[in-house]
Amino acid sequence: MDFEQFQQFLVEHKRQTIVVSAFVVLLCMVIVLCRHCGSDAPDTPQEQKEQKIEDGNLVHYPGRSFDYRIKFSDLHAKQHAAAVMIGLPRPPKDRADAASMRKQLVEIKTNKNYIVDDLTHSVPYLVPCAKRELDSIGVEWADILKRNGLPHYRFYVTSVLRTQEDIKYLQRSGNINSITQSCHCYGTTFDLAYMRYDKVTRTRDYMHEDNLKLVLGQVLLNHQRAGKIYVKYEAKQSCFHITVRK
C-alpha cells in the first residue's frame, strides 16, 4: 500500500467512524424518546380500574348553589345593634376582664360537629344563646350530610369573643376587618371558616371544599331566614361572620 492509498484508507475509515457515531447518537435519542413516551402511555387495565375507583369516591351535596355575597350581606351596623342588645353589657378590656365575666359566658369546645381553631386573638366563650345557636348549626350541618349519604365532616370556628386588647393587636397587624366597635366583643358573634374542613368518617368517599361550603351555606341560610342570625360573607378572611339575633 503506497502513501496515497494509505491516506484514502484513513479518509474512508474516518467517514465510517462518523456514520457509526451518528447512528449511535440517533439510536440513543430514539431510546430516550421511547422511554419518555412510555411514561405517558395509556394506563393498564388495573391502573384504569384504580383511577375509576378513586374518581368514584368523590361525592356531592345536591343542593342548589347561590350567591353568598348577596344572601349574606348583613352589615356591621345591623349586627352590632343586635350584639349590644343581647350580649355582654360592655366589651371586656383584656383577658383578665373577660375572665371576670365568666358567669355570663359559656365555653365552647371542639366536638363531633365543629372544631374550635387555635385562637390567637380571641377566647372560646360566647353568651349562652350564641353557644346554643352554634351547636344548632352544627347539628343541622351533620343532619344534612347524613340524610344525603355523605361522609361526616367538621367545620372550623376561627374567631369568638375578643377583648379590646385583642382588637388593638389585630389592628396593629393590619387586619382591616378589626374595628374598635367589634361585634366579637359582646360574646354574640363567631366566625366559621368556609374552605377548611375535617373529615371524620374513615371512608374512601370525600367531598370538595367548595361543595362543603355549600352545605354550610345552606344551613346558615336556613337560620338566617328563620330570623336567628345575621350573616356577613367575608371573602378576604374566608369565613362567614355570624351574630345571633335572639
C-alpha positions as CSV (number, residue, x, y, z in Angstrom):
1,M,0.0,0.0,0.0
2,D,1.6,3.3,-1.1
3,F,1.2,6.6,0.7
4,E,-1.8,7.8,-1.3
5,Q,-3.7,4.6,-0.8
6,F,-3.0,4.8,2.9
7,Q,-4.4,8.4,3.0
8,Q,-7.5,7.2,1.1
9,F,-7.9,4.4,3.7
10,L,-7.8,6.8,6.5
11,V,-10.4,9.1,4.9
12,E,-12.8,6.2,4.3
13,H,-12.2,4.9,7.9
14,K,-12.9,8.4,9.3
15,R,-16.2,8.6,7.3
16,Q,-17.3,5.2,8.6
17,T,-16.5,6.3,12.2
18,I,-18.6,9.4,11.8
19,V,-21.5,7.4,10.3
20,V,-21.3,4.9,13.1
21,S,-21.1,7.6,15.8
22,A,-24.1,9.4,14.3
23,F,-26.1,6.2,14.2
24,V,-25.3,5.5,17.9
25,V,-26.3,9.0,18.9
26,L,-29.6,8.7,16.9
27,L,-30.3,5.3,18.5
28,C,-29.8,6.8,22.0
29,M,-32.2,9.6,21.2
30,V,-34.8,7.1,20.0
31,I,-34.4,5.1,23.2
32,V,-34.8,8.1,25.4
33,L,-37.8,9.3,23.4
34,C,-39.5,5.9,23.7
35,R,-39.0,5.8,27.4
36,H,-40.5,9.3,27.7
37,C,-43.5,8.4,25.6
38,G,-43.9,5.2,27.6
39,S,-44.4,7.4,30.8
40,D,-47.4,9.0,29.1
41,A,-48.7,5.7,27.7
42,P,-52.3,4.7,28.4
43,D,-52.9,3.2,31.8
44,T,-53.0,-0.6,32.1
45,P,-56.5,-2.1,32.8
46,Q,-55.6,-2.3,36.5
47,E,-54.5,1.3,36.7
48,Q,-57.6,2.4,34.8
49,K,-59.7,0.5,37.3
50,E,-58.0,2.1,40.3
51,Q,-58.4,5.5,38.7
52,K,-62.2,4.9,38.2
53,I,-62.5,3.8,41.8
54,E,-60.7,7.0,43.1
55,D,-62.9,9.3,40.9
56,G,-65.9,7.4,42.1
57,N,-65.2,8.3,45.7
58,L,-65.9,12.0,45.1
59,V,-69.5,12.6,46.3
60,H,-71.6,15.8,46.2
61,Y,-74.3,17.6,48.1
62,P,-77.0,18.1,45.5
63,G,-78.2,21.5,46.9
64,R,-78.7,24.4,44.7
65,S,-75.9,27.0,44.7
66,F,-76.4,30.6,45.4
67,D,-74.5,33.9,45.6
68,Y,-73.0,34.1,49.1
69,R,-72.3,37.8,48.7
70,I,-75.9,38.7,48.0
71,K,-77.5,36.3,50.5
72,F,-75.1,37.0,53.3
73,S,-74.8,40.8,53.3
74,D,-75.9,41.8,56.8
75,L,-73.6,44.7,57.5
76,H,-71.8,45.7,60.7
77,A,-74.4,48.3,61.9
78,K,-77.2,45.7,61.9
79,Q,-75.0,43.0,63.6
80,H,-73.6,45.5,66.2
81,A,-77.0,46.6,67.2
82,A,-78.0,43.0,67.9
83,A,-74.8,42.3,69.8
84,V,-75.2,45.3,72.1
85,M,-78.8,44.4,72.8
86,I,-78.4,40.7,73.8
87,G,-74.6,40.4,74.5
88,L,-72.3,41.4,77.3
89,P,-73.1,44.7,79.0
90,R,-69.7,46.0,77.9
91,P,-66.7,44.8,75.9
92,P,-64.0,43.3,78.1
93,K,-60.8,45.3,78.3
94,D,-58.4,42.3,78.4
95,R,-58.3,38.6,79.1
96,A,-58.4,39.2,82.9
97,D,-61.5,41.3,82.5
98,A,-63.1,38.7,80.3
99,A,-62.4,36.1,83.0
100,S,-64.3,38.3,85.5
101,M,-67.4,37.9,83.2
102,R,-67.3,34.1,83.1
103,K,-70.7,33.8,84.8
104,Q,-72.3,35.5,81.8
105,L,-70.4,33.3,79.3
106,V,-70.3,29.7,78.2
107,E,-67.1,28.0,76.9
108,I,-67.2,26.4,73.5
109,K,-65.2,23.3,72.8
110,T,-64.3,21.1,69.9
111,N,-67.0,18.4,69.5
112,K,-68.3,15.9,66.9
113,N,-69.6,18.7,64.6
114,Y,-67.1,21.5,64.7
115,I,-63.5,22.3,65.7
116,V,-62.5,25.3,67.8
117,D,-59.4,26.5,66.0
118,D,-56.2,27.6,67.6
119,L,-57.4,31.0,68.7
120,T,-54.7,33.7,68.9
121,H,-56.8,36.9,69.1
122,S,-60.0,35.7,70.8
123,V,-61.1,33.4,73.6
124,P,-63.5,30.4,73.2
125,Y,-66.5,31.9,75.1
126,L,-70.0,33.0,74.0
127,V,-73.1,34.2,75.7
128,P,-75.5,31.2,76.2
129,C,-77.9,32.0,73.3
130,A,-74.9,32.3,70.9
131,K,-73.5,28.9,72.1
132,R,-76.9,27.3,71.6
133,E,-77.1,28.7,68.1
134,L,-73.6,27.5,67.2
135,D,-74.5,24.0,68.4
136,S,-77.8,24.1,66.5
137,I,-75.9,25.0,63.3
138,G,-73.6,22.0,64.0
139,V,-76.5,19.6,64.4
140,E,-78.2,20.7,61.2
141,W,-74.9,20.5,59.4
142,A,-74.4,16.9,60.5
143,D,-78.1,16.0,59.7
144,I,-77.8,17.3,56.1
145,L,-74.6,15.3,55.5
146,K,-76.3,12.1,57.0
147,R,-79.6,12.5,55.1
148,N,-77.7,12.8,51.8
149,G,-75.5,9.8,52.5
150,L,-72.4,11.9,52.6
151,P,-69.2,11.5,54.8
152,H,-69.2,13.3,58.1
153,Y,-67.0,16.4,58.3
154,R,-66.5,19.1,61.0
155,F,-66.2,22.8,60.2
156,Y,-63.9,25.2,62.0
157,V,-64.8,28.0,64.4
158,T,-62.0,30.6,63.8
159,S,-62.9,33.6,66.0
160,V,-65.1,34.0,69.0
161,L,-65.0,36.5,71.9
162,R,-62.5,39.3,71.5
163,T,-61.3,41.8,74.1
164,Q,-60.4,45.4,73.4
165,E,-56.8,44.4,73.8
166,D,-57.3,41.7,71.1
167,I,-58.7,44.3,68.8
168,K,-55.7,46.5,69.2
169,Y,-53.4,43.7,68.4
170,L,-55.3,42.9,65.3
171,Q,-55.3,46.5,64.2
172,R,-51.6,46.7,64.6
173,S,-51.1,43.6,62.5
174,G,-53.0,45.3,59.6
175,N,-56.3,43.4,59.8
176,I,-58.7,45.8,58.0
177,N,-61.8,44.0,59.5
178,S,-60.7,44.7,63.1
179,I,-62.7,47.7,64.2
180,T,-62.9,49.2,67.7
181,Q,-66.7,48.6,68.0
182,S,-66.4,44.9,67.0
183,C,-69.4,42.6,67.4
184,H,-67.0,40.0,68.7
185,C,-66.5,42.0,71.9
186,Y,-70.0,41.1,73.1
187,G,-69.9,37.3,73.0
188,T,-72.6,37.1,70.4
189,T,-70.5,36.6,67.3
190,F,-68.4,33.9,65.8
191,D,-66.7,33.2,62.5
192,L,-66.9,29.9,60.6
193,A,-64.2,29.1,58.0
194,Y,-65.7,28.1,54.7
195,M,-62.7,26.5,53.0
196,R,-61.4,24.3,55.8
197,Y,-63.0,21.0,57.0
198,D,-62.0,18.0,58.9
199,K,-63.1,14.6,57.6
200,V,-64.3,12.4,60.5
201,T,-65.7,9.2,58.8
202,R,-63.0,6.7,57.8
203,T,-64.3,6.0,54.3
204,R,-62.8,6.4,50.9
205,D,-65.5,8.8,49.7
206,Y,-64.8,12.5,50.0
207,M,-66.1,16.0,49.2
208,H,-64.5,19.1,47.8
209,E,-64.3,22.2,50.0
210,D,-66.5,24.3,47.7
211,N,-69.3,21.7,48.0
212,L,-68.9,21.5,51.8
213,K,-69.1,25.3,51.7
214,L,-72.5,24.9,50.0
215,V,-73.7,22.7,52.8
216,L,-72.6,25.1,55.5
217,G,-74.1,28.0,53.5
218,Q,-77.4,26.2,53.2
219,V,-77.6,25.7,57.0
220,L,-76.7,29.4,57.6
221,L,-79.3,30.5,55.1
222,N,-82.0,28.4,56.8
223,H,-81.1,30.0,60.2
224,Q,-80.9,33.5,58.7
225,R,-84.4,33.1,57.1
226,A,-85.7,31.9,60.4
227,G,-84.6,35.2,62.0
228,K,-82.0,33.5,64.3
229,I,-78.8,35.1,62.9
230,Y,-77.2,37.8,60.9
231,V,-74.5,36.7,58.4
232,K,-71.8,38.5,56.5
233,Y,-69.7,36.8,53.8
234,E,-66.1,37.7,54.4
235,A,-64.2,36.9,51.2
236,K,-60.8,38.1,52.3
237,Q,-61.0,36.3,55.6
238,S,-62.6,33.2,54.0
239,C,-65.2,33.0,56.7
240,F,-68.9,33.6,57.5
241,H,-69.2,36.3,60.1
242,I,-72.2,35.4,62.3
243,T,-74.1,37.3,65.0
244,V,-77.1,35.8,66.9
245,R,-80.3,37.8,67.0
246,K,-82.1,36.2,69.9
